[in-house]
Amino acid sequence: MKLLSRAEEYILLSVWRLRDEAYGVSILEQVSKVTGYQWEIGTIYMPLEKLRKKGYVDKIKGEPTPERGGRSKFYYRLTNKGKKALREIRSVQENVWEGVPNIAFD
């Protein structure tokens, strides 16, 4: 099993949450929101391309829009292989944390 990087995990989870609205900027906003850090747009597109090449997401060209000067957005959709990768990484994370007591600050 090849584990996802944290960035790949966050991006795949964002694609899953956003469903039909998963495109570059919306994914960036979602990842930034859930992590509490402002991600740069470039930190989204490189992992997205890797995830596409691995077969974890499909890239779909949308219709041209006037607000984008007639250019199309590219949307991303989680594949079954991507869902499987998320299930595997979740299982690994649960195993890693199993038995670890709550971390308290004194």
Buried (B, 14 or more C-beta within 10 A) or exposed (E): EEEBEEBBBBBBBBBBBBEEEBBBEBBBBBBBEEEEEEBEEEBBBEBBEBBBEBEBBBEBEEEEEEEEEEEEBBBBBBBEEBEEBBEBBEEEEEEEEEEEEEEEEE
